[in-house]
Amino acid sequence: MPDDPGVAELADLLEEAAGTFHDETAFRAKAELMSGVAHLRAADRLGGLLPAVTLWHLHQTLQRADAARGA
């Protein structure tokens, strides 16, 4: 494991861990891990935009919550 892994390195480590599941009983666990890998890779692609995108989504959620309370 790197001393200070970035998002891409964490995705690689998680993907490696998911690769250890080979039987049918672990299918759901592997799918969950691969979903995490996809999210980490998406966050890595966003790079410096991630905080801005997160704040935009938070703002939209708060607006919808306010509108739902008012209805």
MIMIVEX-588580 format. One record per atom (N, C-alpha, C, O): residue in three letters; residue number from 1; atom name; x, y, z. Coordinates in steps of 0.2 Angstrom, whole numbers, plus 5000, padded with zeros to 4 digits. Layout:
# MIMIVEX-588580
(r "ALA"; NUM; "CA"; (X; Y; Z)) ...
***
This chain:
# MIMIVEX-588580
(r "MET"; 1; "N"; (5004; 4994; 5000)) (r "MET"; 1; "CA"; (5000; 5000; 5000)) (r "MET"; 1; "C"; (5004; 5006; 5000)) (r "MET"; 1; "O"; (5009; 5007; 5004)) (r "PRO"; 2; "N"; (5003; 5011; 4996)) (r "PRO"; 2; "CA"; (5007; 5017; 4996)) (r "PRO"; 2; "C"; (5006; 5021; 5002)) (r "PRO"; 2; "O"; (5001; 5020; 5006)) (r "ASP"; 3; "N"; (5011; 5025; 5004)) (r "ASP"; 3; "CA"; (5011; 5029; 5010)) (r "ASP"; 3; "C"; (5005; 5034; 5011)) (r "ASP"; 3; "O"; (5002; 5034; 5016)) (r "ASP"; 4; "N"; (5004; 5037; 5005)) (r "ASP"; 4; "CA"; (4999; 5042; 5005)) (r "ASP"; 4; "C"; (4995; 5041; 4998)) (r "ASP"; 4; "O"; (4996; 5045; 4994)) (r "PRO"; 5; "N"; (4991; 5036; 4998)) (r "PRO"; 5; "CA"; (4987; 5034; 4992)) (r "PRO"; 5; "C"; (4982; 5040; 4990)) (r "PRO"; 5; "O"; (4979; 5043; 4994)) (r "GLY"; 6; "N"; (4982; 5041; 4983)) (r "GLY"; 6; "CA"; (4977; 5045; 4980)) (r "GLY"; 6; "C"; (4971; 5041; 4978)) (r "GLY"; 6; "O"; (4971; 5035; 4980)) (r "VAL"; 7; "N"; (4966; 5045; 4975)) (r "VAL"; 7; "CA"; (4960; 5041; 4974)) (r "VAL"; 7; "C"; (4961; 5036; 4969)) (r "VAL"; 7; "O"; (4958; 5030; 4970)) (r "ALA"; 8; "N"; (4965; 5037; 4964)) (r "ALA"; 8; "CA"; (4967; 5032; 4959)) (r "ALA"; 8; "C"; (4970; 5025; 4962)) (r "ALA"; 8; "O"; (4969; 5020; 4960)) (r "GLU"; 9; "N"; (4975; 5027; 4967)) (r "GLU"; 9; "CA"; (4978; 5021; 4970)) (r "GLU"; 9; "C"; (4973; 5017; 4974)) (r "GLU"; 9; "O"; (4974; 5011; 4975)) (r "LEU"; 10; "N"; (4969; 5021; 4978)) (r "LEU"; 10; "CA"; (4964; 5017; 4982)) (r "LEU"; 10; "C"; (4959; 5013; 4977)) (r "LEU"; 10; "O"; (4957; 5008; 4979)) (r "ALA"; 11; "N"; (4957; 5016; 4971)) (r "ALA"; 11; "CA"; (4953; 5012; 4967)) (r "ALA"; 11; "C"; (4957; 5005; 4965)) (r "ALA"; 11; "O"; (4954; 5000; 4964)) (r "ASP"; 12; "N"; (4963; 5006; 4963)) (r "ASP"; 12; "CA"; (4967; 5000; 4961)) (r "ASP"; 12; "C"; (4968; 4995; 4967)) (r "ASP"; 12; "O"; (4967; 4989; 4966)) (r "LEU"; 13; "N"; (4968; 4997; 4973)) (r "LEU"; 13; "CA"; (4969; 4993; 4979)) (r "LEU"; 13; "C"; (4962; 4989; 4980)) (r "LEU"; 13; "O"; (4962; 4983; 4981)) (r "LEU"; 14; "N"; (4957; 4993; 4979)) (r "LEU"; 14; "CA"; (4950; 4990; 4980)) (r "LEU"; 14; "C"; (4948; 4985; 4974)) (r "LEU"; 14; "O"; (4945; 4980; 4976)) (r "GLU"; 15; "N"; (4950; 4987; 4968)) (r "GLU"; 15; "CA"; (4949; 4982; 4963)) (r "GLU"; 15; "C"; (4953; 4976; 4964)) (r "GLU"; 15; "O"; (4951; 4970; 4962)) (r "GLU"; 16; "N"; (4959; 4976; 4967)) (r "GLU"; 16; "CA"; (4963; 4971; 4968)) (r "GLU"; 16; "C"; (4960; 4966; 4973)) (r "GLU"; 16; "O"; (4960; 4960; 4973)) (r "ALA"; 17; "N"; (4957; 4969; 4978)) (r "ALA"; 17; "CA"; (4954; 4966; 4984)) (r "ALA"; 17; "C"; (4947; 4962; 4981)) (r "ALA"; 17; "O"; (4946; 4956; 4982)) (r "ALA"; 18; "N"; (4944; 4965; 4976)) (r "ALA"; 18; "CA"; (4938; 4962; 4973)) (r "ALA"; 18; "C"; (4940; 4956; 4969)) (r "ALA"; 18; "O"; (4936; 4952; 4968)) (r "GLY"; 19; "N"; (4946; 4956; 4966)) (r "GLY"; 19; "CA"; (4948; 4951; 4962)) (r "GLY"; 19; "C"; (4949; 4944; 4966)) (r "GLY"; 19; "O"; (4950; 4939; 4963)) (r "THR"; 20; "N"; (4949; 4945; 4972)) (r "THR"; 20; "CA"; (4950; 4939; 4976)) (r "THR"; 20; "C"; (4944; 4935; 4977)) (r "THR"; 20; "O"; (4944; 4929; 4980)) (r "PHE"; 21; "N"; (4938; 4938; 4976)) (r "PHE"; 21; "CA"; (4932; 4934; 4976)) (r "PHE"; 21; "C"; (4930; 4930; 4970)) (r "PHE"; 21; "O"; (4930; 4933; 4965)) (r "HIS"; 22; "N"; (4930; 4924; 4970)) (r "HIS"; 22; "CA"; (4929; 4920; 4964)) (r "HIS"; 22; "C"; (4923; 4915; 4965)) (r "HIS"; 22; "O"; (4921; 4913; 4959)) (r "ASP"; 23; "N"; (4920; 4914; 4971)) (r "ASP"; 23; "CA"; (4914; 4909; 4971)) (r "ASP"; 23; "C"; (4908; 4913; 4970)) (r "ASP"; 23; "O"; (4908; 4919; 4971)) (r "GLU"; 24; "N"; (4903; 4910; 4969)) (r "GLU"; 24; "CA"; (4896; 4912; 4968)) (r "GLU"; 24; "C"; (4893; 4916; 4974)) (r "GLU"; 24; "O"; (4890; 4921; 4974)) (r "THR"; 25; "N"; (4895; 4913; 4980)) (r "THR"; 25; "CA"; (4893; 4916; 4986)) (r "THR"; 25; "C"; (4895; 4923; 4988)) (r "THR"; 25; "O"; (4892; 4927; 4991)) (r "ALA"; 26; "N"; (4901; 4925; 4985)) (r "ALA"; 26; "CA"; (4904; 4931; 4986)) (r "ALA"; 26; "C"; (4902; 4936; 4980)) (r "ALA"; 26; "O"; (4905; 4942; 4980)) (r "PHE"; 27; "N"; (4898; 4934; 4976)) (r "PHE"; 27; "CA"; (4896; 4938; 4970)) (r "PHE"; 27; "C"; (4894; 4945; 4972)) (r "PHE"; 27; "O"; (4896; 4950; 4969)) (r "ARG"; 28; "N"; (4889; 4946; 4977)) (r "ARG"; 28; "CA"; (4887; 4952; 4979)) (r "ARG"; 28; "C"; (4892; 4957; 4982)) (r "ARG"; 28; "O"; (4893; 4963; 4981)) (r "ALA"; 29; "N"; (4896; 4954; 4986)) (r "ALA"; 29; "CA"; (4902; 4957; 4989)) (r "ALA"; 29; "C"; (4907; 4960; 4984)) (r "ALA"; 29; "O"; (4909; 4966; 4984)) (r "LYS"; 30; "N"; (4908; 4956; 4979)) (r "LYS"; 30; "CA"; (4912; 4958; 4973)) (r "LYS"; 30; "C"; (4909; 4964; 4969)) (r "LYS"; 30; "O"; (4912; 4969; 4967)) (r "ALA"; 31; "N"; (4903; 4963; 4968)) (r "ALA"; 31; "CA"; (4899; 4969; 4965)) (r "ALA"; 31; "C"; (4899; 4975; 4968)) (r "ALA"; 31; "O"; (4900; 4980; 4965)) (r "GLU"; 32; "N"; (4898; 4975; 4975)) (r "GLU"; 32; "CA"; (4899; 4981; 4979)) (r "GLU"; 32; "C"; (4906; 4984; 4979)) (r "GLU"; 32; "O"; (4906; 4990; 4978)) (r "LEU"; 33; "N"; (4911; 4980; 4979)) (r "LEU"; 33; "CA"; (4918; 4982; 4979)) (r "LEU"; 33; "C"; (4919; 4986; 4972)) (r "LEU"; 33; "O"; (4922; 4991; 4972)) (r "MET"; 34; "N"; (4917; 4983; 4967)) (r "MET"; 34; "CA"; (4918; 4985; 4960)) (r "MET"; 34; "C"; (4914; 4992; 4959)) (r "MET"; 34; "O"; (4916; 4996; 4955)) (r "SER"; 35; "N"; (4908; 4992; 4962)) (r "SER"; 35; "CA"; (4904; 4999; 4962)) (r "SER"; 35; "C"; (4909; 5004; 4966)) (r "SER"; 35; "O"; (4909; 5010; 4963)) (r "GLY"; 36; "N"; (4912; 5002; 4971)) (r "GLY"; 36; "CA"; (4916; 5007; 4974)) (r "GLY"; 36; "C"; (4922; 5009; 4970)) (r "GLY"; 36; "O"; (4924; 5015; 4970)) (r "VAL"; 37; "N"; (4925; 5004; 4966)) (r "VAL"; 37; "CA"; (4930; 5006; 4962)) (r "VAL"; 37; "C"; (4928; 5011; 4956)) (r "VAL"; 37; "O"; (4931; 5016; 4955)) (r "ALA"; 38; "N"; (4922; 5010; 4954)) (r "ALA"; 38; "CA"; (4919; 5014; 4949)) (r "ALA"; 38; "C"; (4918; 5021; 4951)) (r "ALA"; 38; "O"; (4920; 5026; 4948)) (r "HIS"; 39; "N"; (4916; 5022; 4958)) (r "HIS"; 39; "CA"; (4915; 5028; 4961)) (r "HIS"; 39; "C"; (4922; 5032; 4962)) (r "HIS"; 39; "O"; (4922; 5038; 4961)) (r "LEU"; 40; "N"; (4927; 5028; 4964)) (r "LEU"; 40; "CA"; (4933; 5031; 4965)) (r "LEU"; 40; "C"; (4936; 5033; 4959)) (r "LEU"; 40; "O"; (4940; 5039; 4958)) (r "ARG"; 41; "N"; (4936; 5029; 4953)) (r "ARG"; 41; "CA"; (4938; 5031; 4947)) (r "ARG"; 41; "C"; (4935; 5038; 4944)) (r "ARG"; 41; "O"; (4938; 5042; 4941)) (r "ALA"; 42; "N"; (4928; 5038; 4945)) (r "ALA"; 42; "CA"; (4925; 5044; 4943)) (r "ALA"; 42; "C"; (4927; 5050; 4947)) (r "ALA"; 42; "O"; (4928; 5056; 4944)) (r "ALA"; 43; "N"; (4928; 5049; 4954)) (r "ALA"; 43; "CA"; (4931; 5055; 4958)) (r "ALA"; 43; "C"; (4938; 5057; 4956)) (r "ALA"; 43; "O"; (4939; 5063; 4956)) (r "ASP"; 44; "N"; (4942; 5052; 4954)) (r "ASP"; 44; "CA"; (4949; 5054; 4951)) (r "ASP"; 44; "C"; (4948; 5058; 4945)) (r "ASP"; 44; "O"; (4952; 5062; 4944)) (r "ARG"; 45; "N"; (4944; 5056; 4940)) (r "ARG"; 45; "CA"; (4943; 5060; 4934)) (r "ARG"; 45; "C"; (4941; 5067; 4935)) (r "ARG"; 45; "O"; (4943; 5072; 4932)) (r "LEU"; 46; "N"; (4937; 5068; 4940)) (r "LEU"; 46; "CA"; (4934; 5075; 4942)) (r "LEU"; 46; "C"; (4940; 5079; 4945)) (r "LEU"; 46; "O"; (4940; 5085; 4944)) (r "GLY"; 47; "N"; (4944; 5076; 4948)) (r "GLY"; 47; "CA"; (4950; 5079; 4951)) (r "GLY"; 47; "C"; (4948; 5085; 4955)) (r "GLY"; 47; "O"; (4944; 5085; 4960)) (r "GLY"; 48; "N"; (4950; 5091; 4953)) (r "GLY"; 48; "CA"; (4949; 5097; 4957)) (r "GLY"; 48; "C"; (4942; 5100; 4957)) (r "GLY"; 48; "O"; (4940; 5104; 4961)) (r "LEU"; 49; "N"; (4938; 5097; 4952)) (r "LEU"; 49; "CA"; (4931; 5099; 4952)) (r "LEU"; 49; "C"; (4927; 5095; 4957)) (r "LEU"; 49; "O"; (4921; 5097; 4958)) (r "LEU"; 50; "N"; (4929; 5090; 4960)) (r "LEU"; 50; "CA"; (4925; 5086; 4965)) (r "LEU"; 50; "C"; (4922; 5090; 4970)) (r "LEU"; 50; "O"; (4916; 5090; 4971)) (r "PRO"; 51; "N"; (4925; 5095; 4974)) (r "PRO"; 51; "CA"; (4922; 5099; 4979)) (r "PRO"; 51; "C"; (4916; 5103; 4976)) (r "PRO"; 51; "O"; (4911; 5104; 4979)) (r "ALA"; 52; "N"; (4917; 5106; 4970)) (r "ALA"; 52; "CA"; (4912; 5110; 4967)) (r "ALA"; 52; "C"; (4906; 5106; 4965)) (r "ALA"; 52; "O"; (4900; 5108; 4966)) (r "VAL"; 53; "N"; (4907; 5100; 4962)) (r "VAL"; 53; "CA"; (4901; 5096; 4960)) (r "VAL"; 53; "C"; (4898; 5094; 4966)) (r "VAL"; 53; "O"; (4891; 5094; 4966)) (r "THR"; 54; "N"; (4901; 5092; 4972)) (r "THR"; 54; "CA"; (4898; 5090; 4978)) (r "THR"; 54; "C"; (4894; 5095; 4981)) (r "THR"; 54; "O"; (4888; 5094; 4983)) (r "LEU"; 55; "N"; (4896; 5101; 4981)) (r "LEU"; 55; "CA"; (4892; 5107; 4983)) (r "LEU"; 55; "C"; (4886; 5109; 4979)) (r "LEU"; 55; "O"; (4881; 5110; 4982)) (r "TRP"; 56; "N"; (4887; 5108; 4973)) (r "TRP"; 56; "CA"; (4881; 5109; 4968)) (r "TRP"; 56; "C"; (4876; 5104; 4970)) (r "TRP"; 56; "O"; (4870; 5106; 4970)) (r "HIS"; 57; "N"; (4878; 5098; 4971)) (r "HIS"; 57; "CA"; (4873; 5092; 4972)) (r "HIS"; 57; "C"; (4869; 5094; 4979)) (r "HIS"; 57; "O"; (4863; 5093; 4980)) (r "LEU"; 58; "N"; (4873; 5096; 4984)) (r "LEU"; 58; "CA"; (4871; 5097; 4990)) (r "LEU"; 58; "C"; (4866; 5103; 4990)) (r "LEU"; 58; "O"; (4861; 5103; 4993)) (r "HIS"; 59; "N"; (4868; 5108; 4986)) (r "HIS"; 59; "CA"; (4863; 5114; 4985)) (r "HIS"; 59; "C"; (4856; 5112; 4982)) (r "HIS"; 59; "O"; (4851; 5114; 4984)) (r "GLN"; 60; "N"; (4857; 5108; 4977)) (r "GLN"; 60; "CA"; (4851; 5105; 4974)) (r "GLN"; 60; "C"; (4846; 5101; 4979)) (r "GLN"; 60; "O"; (4840; 5102; 4979)) (r "THR"; 61; "N"; (4850; 5097; 4983)) (r "THR"; 61; "CA"; (4846; 5093; 4988)) (r "THR"; 61; "C"; (4843; 5097; 4993)) (r "THR"; 61; "O"; (4837; 5096; 4994)) (r "LEU"; 62; "N"; (4846; 5102; 4995)) (r "LEU"; 62; "CA"; (4843; 5107; 5000)) (r "LEU"; 62; "C"; (4837; 5111; 4997)) (r "LEU"; 62; "O"; (4832; 5112; 5000)) (r "GLN"; 63; "N"; (4838; 5113; 4991)) (r "GLN"; 63; "CA"; (4832; 5116; 4988)) (r "GLN"; 63; "C"; (4826; 5112; 4987)) (r "GLN"; 63; "O"; (4820; 5114; 4988)) (r "ARG"; 64; "N"; (4827; 5105; 4985)) (r "ARG"; 64; "CA"; (4822; 5101; 4984)) (r "ARG"; 64; "C"; (4818; 5099; 4991)) (r "ARG"; 64; "O"; (4812; 5099; 4992)) (r "ALA"; 65; "N"; (4823; 5099; 4996)) (r "ALA"; 65; "CA"; (4820; 5098; 5003)) (r "ALA"; 65; "C"; (4816; 5104; 5005)) (r "ALA"; 65; "O"; (4810; 5103; 5008)) (r "ASP"; 66; "N"; (4818; 5110; 5004)) (r "ASP"; 66; "CA"; (4814; 5116; 5006)) (r "ASP"; 66; "C"; (4807; 5116; 5002)) (r "ASP"; 66; "O"; (4802; 5118; 5005)) (r "ALA"; 67; "N"; (4808; 5114; 4996)) (r "ALA"; 67; "CA"; (4802; 5114; 4992)) (r "ALA"; 67; "C"; (4797; 5109; 4994)) (r "ALA"; 67; "O"; (4791; 5110; 4994)) (r "ALA"; 68; "N"; (4799; 5103; 4996)) (r "ALA"; 68; "CA"; (4795; 5098; 4999)) (r "ALA"; 68; "C"; (4792; 5100; 5005)) (r "ALA"; 68; "O"; (4786; 5098; 5006)) (r "ARG"; 69; "N"; (4795; 5103; 5009)) (r "ARG"; 69; "CA"; (4792; 5106; 5016)) (r "ARG"; 69; "C"; (4787; 5111; 5015)) (r "ARG"; 69; "O"; (4782; 5111; 5018)) (r "GLY"; 70; "N"; (4788; 5115; 5010)) (r "GLY"; 70; "CA"; (4783; 5120; 5008)) (r "GLY"; 70; "C"; (4777; 5118; 5005)) (r "GLY"; 70; "O"; (4772; 5121; 5005)) (r "ALA"; 71; "N"; (4777; 5112; 5002)) (r "ALA"; 71; "CA"; (4771; 5109; 4998)) (r "ALA"; 71; "C"; (4766; 5106; 5003)) (r "ALA"; 71; "O"; (4761; 5104; 5000)) 
***
